[in-house]
């Protein structure tokens, strides 16, 4: 019998659920409330992006990260910054490996990151809301 999908943002994420997702391949869906929070976050980030150089400085959206947090990213480079952010979080270094443990780790990371992002304010999770910029 197929397992019911775990719905992110609608149900608590327990260690048991995380294990089922990562090790047993339990399907995962995004709940309506979480989807709406991510949509609103994306909309906020796009508003900041459209504001260009006149928009307020927002960490990681139109500024650098960490030590470069005070460095303002120019209007023409904001989109590239967001693409680079997504790519840096979606890639590693070294030879490409697609083994079962790697796939499990990726599923665990995604299962943990998305609900956190779906429950936070728009600005605190701008990277997730800009993910579609890589299309």
PAKE-19587 format. One line per field, with one value per atom (N, C-alpha, C, O, CB): residue number from 1; y, x, z; atom name. Coordinates in pm, 1 decimal, decimal comma. Glycine has a CB too. Example, Ala and Ser with C-alpha at 12.3 -4.5 7.8 and 13.67 -1.06 7.14 Angstrom:
% PAKE-19587
k: [1	1	1	1	1	2	2	2	2	2];
v: [-569,0	-450,0	-330,0	-331,9	-447,3	-225,0	-106,0	3,0	113,8	-59,8];
u: [1319,0	1230,0	1320,0	1423,6	1130,8	1285,0	1367,0	1290,0	1340,9	1408,4];
w: [780,0	780,0	780,0	846,5	904,6	708,0	714,0	787,0	803,9	572,5];
a: [N	CA	C	O	CB	N	CA	C	O	CB];
***
This chain:
% PAKE-19587
k: [1	1	1	1	1	2	2	2	2	2	3	3	3	3	3	4	4	4	4	4	5	5	5	5	5	6	6	6	6	6	7	7	7	7	7	8	8	8	8	8	9	9	9	9	9	10	10	10	10	10	11	11	11	11	11	12	12	12	12	12	13	13	13	13	13	14	14	14	14	14	15	15	15	15	15	16	16	16	16	16	17	17	17	17	17	18	18	18	18	18	19	19	19	19	19	20	20	20	20	20	21	21	21	21	21	22	22	22	22	22	23	23	23	23	23	24	24	24	24	24	25	25	25	25	25	26	26	26	26	26	27	27	27	27	27	28	28	28	28	28	29	29	29	29	29	30	30	30	30	30	31	31	31	31	31	32	32	32	32	32	33	33	33	33	33	34	34	34	34	34	35	35	35	35	35	36	36	36	36	36	37	37	37	37	37	38	38	38	38	38	39	39	39	39	39	40	40	40	40	40	41	41	41	41	41	42	42	42	42	42	43	43	43	43	43	44	44	44	44	44	45	45	45	45	45	46	46	46	46	46	47	47	47	47	47	48	48	48	48	48	49	49	49	49	49	50	50	50	50	50	51	51	51	51	51	52	52	52	52	52	53	53	53	53	53	54	54	54	54	54	55	55	55	55	55	56	56	56	56	56	57	57	57	57	57	58	58	58	58	58	59	59	59	59	59	60	60	60	60	60	61	61	61	61	61	62	62	62	62	62	63	63	63	63	63	64	64	64	64	64	65	65	65	65	65	66	66	66	66	66	67	67	67	67	67	68	68	68	68	68	69	69	69	69	69	70	70	70	70	70	71	71	71	71	71	72	72	72	72	72	73	73	73	73	73	74	74	74	74	74	75	75	75	75	75	76	76	76	76	76	77	77	77	77	77	78	78	78	78	78	79	79	79	79	79	80	80	80	80	80	81	81	81	81	81	82	82	82	82	82	83	83	83	83	83	84	84	84	84	84	85	85	85	85	85	86	86	86	86	86	87	87	87	87	87	88	88	88	88	88	89	89	89	89	89	90	90	90	90	90	91	91	91	91	91	92	92	92	92	92	93	93	93	93	93	94	94	94	94	94	95	95	95	95	95	96	96	96	96	96	97	97	97	97	97	98	98	98	98	98	99	99	99	99	99	100	100	100	100	100	101	101	101	101	101	102	102	102	102	102	103	103	103	103	103	104	104	104	104	104	105	105	105	105	105	106	106	106	106	106	107	107	107	107	107	108	108	108	108	108	109	109	109	109	109	110	110	110	110	110	111	111	111	111	111	112	112	112	112	112	113	113	113	113	113	114	114	114	114	114	115	115	115	115	115	116	116	116	116	116	117	117	117	117	117	118	118	118	118	118	119	119	119	119	119	120	120	120	120	120	121	121	121	121	121	122	122	122	122	122	123	123	123	123	123	124	124	124	124	124	125	125	125	125	125	126	126	126	126	126	127	127	127	127	127	128	128	128	128	128	129	129	129	129	129	130	130	130	130	130	131	131	131	131	131	132	132	132	132	132	133	133	133	133	133	134	134	134	134	134	135	135	135	135	135];
v: [-117,8	0,0	124,4	134,0	-0,3	219,1	342,2	430,5	440,7	418,6	492,9	583,3	714,5	760,2	607,5	774,5	906,6	1007,6	996,9	944,9	1103,9	1207,7	1293,4	1322,0	1296,1	1333,2	1428,0	1566,9	1601,5	1415,4	1646,1	1778,9	1883,9	1909,4	1807,0	1944,7	2047,4	2168,0	2212,9	2089,9	2218,7	2338,5	2312,8	2404,0	2432,0	2190,7	2158,6	2059,3	2047,8	2103,6	1988,1	1885,4	1904,7	1954,3	1742,8	1866,0	1877,3	1788,8	1678,1	1838,7	1836,9	1757,9	1692,2	1758,1	1846,3	1562,9	1487,7	1411,3	1400,6	1391,0	1358,4	1276,0	1152,0	1106,0	1236,2	1098,0	981,1	1014,2	938,1	931,1	1127,8	1169,0	1193,8	1151,1	1296,6	1262,0	1289,9	1160,7	1151,8	1372,6	1061,8	932,1	865,3	808,4	840,6	872,1	812,9	879,7	812,4	824,7	1011,1	1084,4	1049,7	1021,0	1236,9	1052,5	1034,3	889,9	863,3	1084,5	797,5	659,7	569,0	470,6	603,5	602,4	516,2	577,9	516,9	484,8	698,6	761,4	810,1	821,0	666,8	839,3	889,8	1016,1	1105,8	917,9	1025,4	1146,0	1268,8	1258,6	1125,8	1383,6	1510,5	1607,0	1617,2	1568,6	1677,4	1782,5	1911,5	1909,3	1742,5	2021,4	2151,6	2191,4	2200,9	2259,3	2215,0	2251,8	2389,7	2472,0	2247,9	2413,0	2538,6	2660,0	2761,3	2535,7	2652,0	2766,7	2796,7	2912,6	2739,2	2692,2	2711,6	2766,0	2852,5	2579,4	2715,4	2763,6	2913,4	2989,3	2682,7	2954,4	3095,6	3182,1	3291,4	3113,6	3132,7	3209,1	3223,2	3329,4	3141,6	3116,8	3124,7	3219,4	3292,6	2985,2	3218,4	3308,9	3453,9	3539,5	3278,0	3480,7	3615,8	3659,5	3775,1	3623,6	3565,5	3596,6	3632,5	3730,4	3477,5	3552,6	3578,6	3715,8	3791,0	3469,7	3747,8	3876,3	3992,7	4094,4	3883,0	3977,2	4081,4	4101,3	4214,5	4046,4	3991,8	4001,6	4065,7	4148,4	3861,5	4028,6	4088,3	4237,9	4315,3	4018,3	4279,3	4421,6	4496,1	4605,0	4441,2	4437,4	4498,0	4504,9	4606,4	4417,6	4398,5	4395,5	4503,4	4572,6	4256,5	4517,6	4619,3	4760,5	4853,5	4603,0	4776,7	4908,9	4956,9	5073,9	4906,5	4865,1	4901,8	4961,7	4921,5	4998,5	5057,8	5118,8	5206,0	5243,4	5201,1	5239,6	5319,8	5232,3	5285,1	5402,3	5102,3	5012,0	5010,5	5032,7	4868,2	4984,5	4973,4	4856,0	4758,1	4955,6	4867,5	4757,8	4642,8	4660,4	4804,2	4525,5	4406,2	4296,9	4257,1	4360,4	4249,6	4150,6	4032,2	3968,0	4102,1	4004,6	3888,1	3903,8	3819,9	3773,9	4009,2	4034,9	4134,5	4109,6	4087,9	4247,9	4346,0	4392,5	4500,8	4466,1	4306,6	4327,4	4196,4	4092,2	4375,5	4203,5	4082,1	4003,9	4037,6	4114,9	3899,2	3811,5	3815,3	3844,3	3666,6	3785,8	3776,9	3903,5	4011,5	3660,8	3890,9	4004,7	4113,7	4230,9	3957,9	4076,4	4172,3	4222,6	4275,0	4108,7	4207,0	4248,2	4396,5	4437,7	4212,3	4477,7	4622,4	4664,6	4782,8	4694,9	4570,1	4602,2	4593,0	4487,1	4506,2	4706,0	4711,7	4654,9	4689,9	4858,2	4567,9	4507,3	4596,6	4635,8	4359,4	4628,0	4717,8	4655,0	4532,9	4753,8	4740,6	4696,6	4593,1	4494,8	4815,4	4615,0	4523,2	4388,6	4292,5	4587,0	4379,4	4255,7	4176,0	4066,5	4288,2	4229,2	4161,4	4024,5	3927,4	4246,3	4014,8	3887,3	3783,2	3666,9	3906,4	3824,7	3732,7	3688,9	3572,9	3798,0	3780,4	3745,3	3633,7	3537,4	3869,2	3646,4	3546,4	3412,4	3306,8	3595,5	3416,2	3292,0	3225,2	3104,0	3320,2	3304,6	3249,3	3189,4	3086,4	3358,1	3253,7	3203,7	3066,3	2973,5	3302,2	3054,1	2925,8	2819,6	2707,5	2939,2	2855,4	2758,2	2716,0	2598,6	2816,6	2808,5	2773,7	2680,5	2598,6	2900,2	2692,6	2605,8	2472,7	2378,8	2675,7	2464,6	2342,3	2260,7	2160,2	2376,8	2301,8	2235,0	2209,1	2268,7	2318,8	2121,0	2091,1	2101,7	2157,9	1951,4	2047,1	2046,3	1901,6	1812,9	2131,1	1879,6	1744,5	1671,8	1729,0	1666,2	1544,1	1466,7	1445,1	1437,7	1332,3	1435,4	1413,5	1271,6	1175,0	1437,2	1260,6	1129,9	1120,6	1207,8	1108,2	1017,0	993,9	856,5	761,3	1005,2	847,8	721,0	735,3	846,4	678,4	626,4	629,0	722,7	799,2	489,0	719,1	810,7	957,3	1037,8	786,6	993,9	1133,5	1173,4	1282,5	1155,2	1085,0	1114,3	1129,4	1217,2	1003,4	1044,8	1054,5	1186,8	1251,5	937,4	1227,2	1354,5	1470,7	1562,7	1373,9	1466,2	1573,1	1577,8	1686,0	1553,6	1462,6	1460,3	1513,0	1584,0	1317,3	1478,7	1529,4	1681,3	1750,7	1464,7	1731,8	1876,5	1951,0	2050,6	1910,1	1904,1	1969,0	1960,8	2057,4	1905,7	1846,8	1830,3	1923,1	1966,3	1686,3	1954,1	2045,4	2191,3	2272,7	2018,5	2225,2	2365,4	2425,3	2538,0	2379,3	2353,3	2411,2	2448,6	2558,7	2314,2	2362,5	2406,1	2525,7	2609,5	2292,5	2534,1	2650,5	2776,2	2876,8	2634,3	2769,8	2884,8	2917,9	3035,0	2859,4	2816,7	2838,1	2896,8	2945,9	2707,6	2892,4	2943,6	3078,4	3136,9	2844,7	3128,5	3254,7	3370,5	3353,8	3245,3	3488,9	3608,3	3611,3	3538,6	3735,9	3694,8	3700,3	3731,5	3664,7	3803,9	3830,1	3874,8	3772,0	3755,2	4007,5	3702,7	3607,5	3486,7	3406,7	3562,3	3471,8	3356,1	3394,5	3326,9	3253,1	3502,3	3551,9	3453,6	3449,5	3683,0	3375,0	3282,2	3182,9	3157,3	3208,4	3126,4	3028,6	3093,8	3033,4	2961,5	3215,6	3279,8	3323,9	3353,6	3398,0	3329,1	3368,9	3248,6	3265,2	3457,8	3128,8	3008,4	3003,6	2952,4	2885,7	3055,0	3048,1	3137,1	3126,9	3087,7	3222,2	3309,7	3229,9	3281,4	3416,0	3106,5	3024,9	2954,9	2881,0	2922,2	2976,9	2913,7	2972,6	2931,8	2929,0];
u: [82,9	0,0	87,5	181,7	-94,4	57,1	135,4	112,0	0,8	99,0	218,8	210,5	148,3	166,8	349,4	75,5	19,2	133,4	230,6	-84,8	120,9	223,6	227,3	124,3	197,5	347,8	364,8	342,2	399,1	507,6	259,1	227,6	306,5	279,5	75,5	404,6	487,8	403,4	317,4	600,8	429,5	362,1	226,9	167,6	345,3	177,4	46,5	55,4	-37,0	-43,8	166,3	184,5	320,8	413,2	171,5	334,8	465,8	568,7	536,8	455,8	689,1	797,3	873,6	948,9	892,3	853,6	918,8	1037,4	1052,6	819,0	1120,9	1232,1	1181,0	1242,2	1322,0	1069,9	1010,7	969,9	998,6	888,4	903,1	861,3	984,1	988,1	772,7	1083,6	1205,1	1272,0	1318,8	1302,3	1276,5	1333,6	1252,1	1308,5	1340,9	1119,9	1034,1	1057,0	1060,8	885,9	1071,9	1094,1	1230,6	1243,1	1083,0	1332,8	1469,4	1503,3	1568,7	1565,4	1459,7	1503,4	1402,0	1439,1	1535,7	1275,3	1171,6	1102,0	1012,9	1069,3	1143,3	1086,6	943,7	870,2	1092,2	903,8	767,4	748,0	832,3	738,8	639,7	616,2	594,9	550,8	494,3	626,8	612,8	537,3	565,1	751,6	441,8	370,0	378,9	411,8	220,6	349,9	351,7	207,7	126,3	423,8	175,4	40,9	1,7	87,1	29,4	-127,8	-180,1	-132,3	-96,3	-331,5	-131,1	-87,9	61,1	100,5	-114,1	142,1	285,3	308,0	393,1	361,9	232,2	244,0	210,4	276,2	150,3	109,6	70,9	179,7	208,7	-61,8	240,2	348,9	467,3	529,2	393,7	499,9	610,2	576,5	663,3	643,3	450,6	407,8	420,1	468,3	263,0	376,2	385,4	531,1	565,1	313,6	617,0	759,6	819,0	892,4	835,8	786,3	834,9	789,6	867,8	785,4	663,2	607,4	681,7	709,2	456,7	713,5	786,6	925,9	970,1	796,7	994,1	1129,0	1123,7	1208,7	1195,2	1025,7	1012,7	984,0	1031,8	901,6	906,7	879,7	1009,1	1033,4	777,3	1090,6	1220,3	1306,7	1371,7	1292,7	1307,9	1388,4	1342,2	1424,6	1380,5	1211,4	1158,2	1189,4	1194,1	1007,4	1211,0	1243,8	1381,5	1415,7	1234,9	1460,4	1593,2	1681,1	1675,4	1581,1	1762,0	1857,0	1788,9	1852,3	1957,9	1661,1	1587,0	1522,9	1476,5	1479,3	1519,3	1460,3	1546,9	1667,7	1445,0	1486,4	1568,2	1665,6	1638,2	1477,9	1778,4	1875,5	1818,3	1781,3	2013,5	1811,4	1758,0	1863,5	1902,9	1620,9	1908,2	2015,5	1987,8	1883,1	2034,8	2083,0	2075,0	1985,0	1987,1	2029,3	1906,6	1822,5	1893,1	1910,8	1682,4	1933,6	2008,0	2134,3	2187,0	1919,0	2181,2	2311,8	2388,4	2332,7	2297,2	2517,1	2596,3	2560,3	2464,9	2745,9	2637,4	2612,1	2730,8	2843,3	2584,8	2705,1	2812,3	2893,8	2839,9	2902,3	3023,9	3115,9	3077,0	3107,8	3260,3	3010,1	2971,2	2827,5	2768,4	2986,8	2771,8	2633,0	2610,6	2499,1	2592,3	2714,0	2701,4	2724,2	2712,8	2798,7	2756,0	2781,4	2649,9	2587,4	2888,9	2609,5	2484,2	2507,9	2605,7	2430,2	2419,0	2427,3	2348,9	2235,9	2371,4	2407,6	2342,0	2214,5	2198,9	2437,5	2125,4	1997,3	2015,9	1942,1	1919,6	2114,3	2133,2	2192,0	2185,2	2223,0	2249,7	2313,7	2231,8	2272,3	2447,0	2117,7	2038,3	1992,0	2001,7	1917,4	1942,8	1892,9	2005,2	1984,0	1831,2	2123,7	2236,8	2276,8	2312,5	2356,1	2271,1	2300,8	2207,7	2252,5	2287,3	2078,3	1982,3	2006,1	1993,7	1840,5	2039,7	2072,7	2193,6	2194,6	2099,8	2295,0	2416,7	2387,9	2444,6	2524,6	2300,3	2264,6	2199,0	2235,9	2171,0	2102,4	2034,5	2133,9	2134,9	1918,0	2216,3	2314,4	2413,1	2449,4	2389,9	2457,2	2555,3	2495,7	2566,9	2608,6	2366,9	2302,3	2259,8	2226,5	2181,8	2260,9	2216,0	2332,8	2311,5	2121,1	2454,1	2570,4	2674,6	2672,6	2630,5	2763,2	2874,1	3004,0	3008,8	2859,0	3109,3	3237,7	3282,9	3234,8	3342,7	3373,7	3424,6	3348,9	3261,8	3417,6	3382,5	3317,9	3169,9	3128,3	3387,7	3092,8	2949,0	2924,6	2977,9	2876,4	2843,5	2812,1	2662,6	2602,0	2886,8	2603,9	2461,2	2442,6	2402,8	2383,4	2471,3	2451,1	2331,5	2284,6	2579,5	2283,6	2167,3	2186,1	2094,9	2137,4	2303,0	2317,8	2307,6	2250,5	2450,9	2361,6	2353,7	2209,8	2167,2	2437,2	2134,7	1993,8	1917,9	1832,5	1930,2	1948,0	1881,8	1915,1	1827,2	1922,8	2040,3	2080,2	2007,8	1961,1	2233,0	1998,7	1929,7	1783,6	1729,3	1942,5	1718,9	1577,9	1561,2	1464,9	1521,1	1654,4	1646,6	1660,7	1583,3	1755,4	1758,8	1782,2	1660,5	1618,0	1906,0	1605,1	1487,5	1369,8	1294,9	1450,7	1353,0	1242,1	1255,2	1154,5	1234,0	1377,3	1398,4	1390,3	1332,4	1531,5	1447,1	1456,3	1323,2	1291,7	1554,1	1246,1	1123,0	1024,2	969,3	1057,8	998,0	902,0	950,7	870,8	871,7	1081,3	1134,6	1108,0	1060,8	1286,8	1138,3	1116,6	968,9	931,4	1176,4	886,2	742,4	677,7	565,0	674,2	747,3	688,3	745,1	699,4	708,8	842,9	906,7	852,6	774,8	1056,7	897,0	856,0	923,2	1019,4	889,6	872,5	920,5	1068,9	1142,5	842,7	1113,2	1251,3	1349,1	1457,6	1271,3	1312,9	1407,3	1430,3	1519,9	1357,5	1352,3	1369,4	1365,5	1301,9	1262,7	1433,3	1428,8	1488,0	1445,7	1501,2	1584,9	1647,0	1547,0	1543,8	1762,0	1464,9	1366,2	1263,5	1219,1	1296,5	1225,5	1121,4	1172,6	1092,6	1065,1	1302,4	1359,6	1398,7	1454,6	1480,9	1370,8	1417,7	1375,6	1449,5	1366,2	1261,0	1213,1	1293,7	1277,9	1066,8	1378,1	1457,0	1557,2	1612,2	1530,4	1581,2	1678,9	1619,4	1689,5	1738,4	1492,7	1429,9	1483,2	1442,0	1278,2];
w: [0,0	0,0	0,0	78,6	120,1	-87,1	-98,5	23,9	75,7	-228,2	67,2	182,6	141,3	28,5	244,2	231,6	207,5	202,3	277,1	317,8	114,9	102,8	229,0	290,0	-21,4	266,1	375,7	317,5	214,0	443,1	384,2	332,7	410,1	527,5	341,9	342,7	404,4	443,4	367,7	309,3	562,2	608,6	672,4	730,0	496,0	663,2	719,5	834,1	914,6	612,0	841,3	943,0	1008,0	943,6	881,9	1135,3	1200,2	1129,3	1085,7	1349,8	1118,4	1060,3	1174,5	1246,2	971,8	1190,5	1296,9	1239,3	1117,6	1365,6	1327,7	1281,5	1210,0	1113,6	1398,8	1256,3	1191,3	1047,1	954,7	1271,6	1029,0	894,5	807,5	692,1	900,6	861,8	786,3	740,6	627,1	870,6	827,2	791,0	680,7	587,3	913,8	691,5	588,1	452,3	349,3	628,3	453,0	327,9	270,2	151,2	350,9	355,3	307,5	273,7	172,8	409,9	356,4	340,6	271,3	207,5	473,6	284,3	229,0	107,4	48,2	335,6	71,4	-47,0	-31,1	-129,3	-159,2	92,1	111,5	29,1	33,9	261,9	-46,1	-127,6	-39,7	74,8	-219,6	-95,3	-24,9	-114,7	-234,1	15,8	-56,2	-128,6	-47,9	70,7	-153,9	-111,8	-46,4	-17,4	-109,2	-134,6	110,4	150,9	99,3	66,2	301,4	93,2	38,7	117,0	57,1	37,4	248,9	330,1	306,6	294,4	480,9	300,7	274,8	134,4	113,8	293,2	38,5	-99,2	-105,3	-176,5	-193,7	-31,5	-30,0	34,0	-14,6	45,3	143,7	206,7	112,4	106,4	337,2	38,3	-58,0	-173,0	-220,4	-113,0	-218,3	-324,3	-278,3	-352,6	-366,5	-155,3	-100,9	-85,5	-110,8	34,0	-43,5	-30,4	-166,2	-179,6	31,4	-265,1	-401,3	-449,1	-507,3	-498,5	-424,4	-466,8	-399,9	-463,8	-433,6	-272,5	-200,7	-259,3	-279,0	-52,1	-286,8	-343,2	-482,0	-515,2	-350,9	-562,2	-695,1	-685,5	-768,4	-774,5	-585,7	-564,6	-532,9	-584,9	-450,7	-448,6	-415,2	-539,9	-565,1	-303,5	-617,4	-739,5	-837,5	-897,3	-805,7	-853,8	-945,9	-898,9	-979,4	-961,3	-767,5	-713,2	-754,4	-737,2	-563,3	-809,1	-858,1	-750,7	-634,4	-971,7	-790,1	-697,3	-592,8	-494,2	-773,6	-611,7	-514,5	-406,0	-304,9	-585,7	-424,4	-325,3	-199,8	-207,7	-382,8	-84,7	37,1	24,8	-44,5	162,5	92,5	93,1	174,8	290,9	150,9	113,9	179,9	168,8	59,2	116,2	284,4	289,8	198,3	207,2	432,3	110,5	24,5	-96,2	-186,3	102,7	-99,6	-216,3	-306,6	-425,8	-174,4	-249,1	-327,5	-254,3	-279,8	-359,6	-162,1	-98,7	-106,9	-141,1	50,6	-75,1	-67,3	58,0	128,2	-69,0	85,6	199,6	295,1	254,4	152,7	421,8	520,4	527,0	550,8	489,5	505,9	512,7	412,0	433,3	486,7	303,5	199,7	216,8	122,3	62,5	336,1	360,2	338,1	306,1	500,5	354,4	334,7	190,6	158,2	423,7	104,3	-36,6	-112,5	-119,8	-98,7	-168,7	-245,0	-384,7	-450,8	-253,4	-428,9	-561,5	-657,7	-628,4	-561,4	-769,7	-864,4	-920,4	-922,8	-978,7	-964,7	-1020,1	-1129,7	-1136,3	-1074,4	-1215,4	-1327,9	-1285,8	-1362,5	-1431,3	-1165,6	-1120,3	-1018,1	-979,2	-1061,1	-974,3	-871,4	-918,2	-843,2	-832,7	-1038,7	-1090,4	-1095,6	-1061,1	-1230,7	-1138,4	-1143,1	-1002,4	-981,5	-1214,5	-906,2	-767,4	-720,5	-658,2	-675,6	-750,2	-707,5	-778,0	-715,9	-734,2	-905,5	-977,0	-913,6	-891,9	-1126,4	-884,3	-823,6	-685,8	-649,4	-811,8	-609,9	-478,1	-488,8	-417,0	-406,9	-578,2	-595,9	-642,8	-591,9	-697,0	-739,0	-790,4	-683,3	-676,2	-909,3	-600,3	-497,4	-392,3	-334,2	-430,5	-368,1	-270,0	-330,8	-258,4	-210,1	-461,3	-528,6	-582,4	-650,2	-642,2	-553,8	-611,3	-503,9	-396,2	-725,0	-535,6	-446,6	-523,3	-632,7	-384,0	-464,6	-531,8	-546,1	-475,6	-454,1	-636,1	-655,8	-764,0	-829,6	-527,2	-782,9	-888,5	-859,3	-743,7	-905,7	-964,2	-951,5	-901,0	-955,6	-1087,4	-796,1	-737,5	-717,8	-655,6	-602,7	-769,7	-750,9	-688,5	-755,5	-885,6	-561,8	-492,8	-398,7	-373,9	-414,4	-348,2	-259,8	-140,1	-108,7	-210,5	-71,5	42,0	0,2	73,9	110,9	-116,3	-160,6	-185,7	-147,6	-287,6	-249,7	-276,6	-145,7	-133,5	-363,0	-47,9	82,2	149,1	206,0	173,0	142,7	203,0	135,5	202,5	193,1	3,9	-68,5	-28,3	-5,8	-220,4	-19,0	21,4	164,0	192,9	10,8	253,2	390,5	392,2	458,1	478,7	320,2	318,9	265,2	323,8	234,4	155,7	99,0	194,7	209,6	-35,1	259,2	352,2	471,8	528,0	399,1	510,9	622,4	581,2	653,1	685,9	467,0	426,9	384,5	422,5	315,1	308,0	254,4	364,1	358,8	158,2	464,2	565,9	645,9	687,6	659,7	667,6	738,9	657,2	710,1	766,6	529,2	442,7	429,4	423,6	306,0	424,5	407,3	531,9	525,7	371,3	644,6	768,0	809,2	907,4	879,0	736,8	773,8	692,9	599,1	755,7	732,9	659,3	523,3	498,6	738,5	436,5	298,6	291,4	218,8	220,3	364,1	349,9	404,1	348,5	420,8	511,5	571,1	482,8	510,1	706,3	378,9	293,7	146,2	65,4	323,8	112,0	-24,3	-124,5	-240,0	-33,1	-81,3	-176,0	-230,1	-350,4	-110,6	-142,7	-189,6	-279,5	-377,2	-71,5	-248,0	-326,5	-462,0	-550,7	-251,9	-480,5	-609,4	-693,9	-802,3	-587,8	-646,7	-715,4	-862,1	-946,1	-644,1	-892,4	-1030,6	-1125,9	-1247,6	-1036,0	-1073,2	-1161,1	-1243,2	-1340,5	-1078,9	-1205,9	-1278,3	-1399,5	-1468,6	-1185,8	-1426,1	-1542,6	-1670,7	-1779,3	-1537,7];
a: [N	CA	C	O	CB	N	CA	C	O	CB	N	CA	C	O	CB	N	CA	C	O	CB	N	CA	C	O	CB	N	CA	C	O	CB	N	CA	C	O	CB	N	CA	C	O	CB	N	CA	C	O	CB	N	CA	C	O	CB	N	CA	C	O	CB	N	CA	C	O	CB	N	CA	C	O	CB	N	CA	C	O	CB	N	CA	C	O	CB	N	CA	C	O	CB	N	CA	C	O	CB	N	CA	C	O	CB	N	CA	C	O	CB	N	CA	C	O	CB	N	CA	C	O	CB	N	CA	C	O	CB	N	CA	C	O	CB	N	CA	C	O	CB	N	CA	C	O	CB	N	CA	C	O	CB	N	CA	C	O	CB	N	CA	C	O	CB	N	CA	C	O	CB	N	CA	C	O	CB	N	CA	C	O	CB	N	CA	C	O	CB	N	CA	C	O	CB	N	CA	C	O	CB	N	CA	C	O	CB	N	CA	C	O	CB	N	CA	C	O	CB	N	CA	C	O	CB	N	CA	C	O	CB	N	CA	C	O	CB	N	CA	C	O	CB	N	CA	C	O	CB	N	CA	C	O	CB	N	CA	C	O	CB	N	CA	C	O	CB	N	CA	C	O	CB	N	CA	C	O	CB	N	CA	C	O	CB	N	CA	C	O	CB	N	CA	C	O	CB	N	CA	C	O	CB	N	CA	C	O	CB	N	CA	C	O	CB	N	CA	C	O	CB	N	CA	C	O	CB	N	CA	C	O	CB	N	CA	C	O	CB	N	CA	C	O	CB	N	CA	C	O	CB	N	CA	C	O	CB	N	CA	C	O	CB	N	CA	C	O	CB	N	CA	C	O	CB	N	CA	C	O	CB	N	CA	C	O	CB	N	CA	C	O	CB	N	CA	C	O	CB	N	CA	C	O	CB	N	CA	C	O	CB	N	CA	C	O	CB	N	CA	C	O	CB	N	CA	C	O	CB	N	CA	C	O	CB	N	CA	C	O	CB	N	CA	C	O	CB	N	CA	C	O	CB	N	CA	C	O	CB	N	CA	C	O	CB	N	CA	C	O	CB	N	CA	C	O	CB	N	CA	C	O	CB	N	CA	C	O	CB	N	CA	C	O	CB	N	CA	C	O	CB	N	CA	C	O	CB	N	CA	C	O	CB	N	CA	C	O	CB	N	CA	C	O	CB	N	CA	C	O	CB	N	CA	C	O	CB	N	CA	C	O	CB	N	CA	C	O	CB	N	CA	C	O	CB	N	CA	C	O	CB	N	CA	C	O	CB	N	CA	C	O	CB	N	CA	C	O	CB	N	CA	C	O	CB	N	CA	C	O	CB	N	CA	C	O	CB	N	CA	C	O	CB	N	CA	C	O	CB	N	CA	C	O	CB	N	CA	C	O	CB	N	CA	C	O	CB	N	CA	C	O	CB	N	CA	C	O	CB	N	CA	C	O	CB	N	CA	C	O	CB	N	CA	C	O	CB	N	CA	C	O	CB	N	CA	C	O	CB	N	CA	C	O	CB	N	CA	C	O	CB	N	CA	C	O	CB	N	CA	C	O	CB	N	CA	C	O	CB	N	CA	C	O	CB	N	CA	C	O	CB	N	CA	C	O	CB	N	CA	C	O	CB	N	CA	C	O	CB	N	CA	C	O	CB	N	CA	C	O	CB	N	CA	C	O	CB	N	CA	C	O	CB	N	CA	C	O	CB	N	CA	C	O	CB	N	CA	C	O	CB	N	CA	C	O	CB	N	CA	C	O	CB	N	CA	C	O	CB	N	CA	C	O	CB	N	CA	C	O	CB	N	CA	C	O	CB];
***
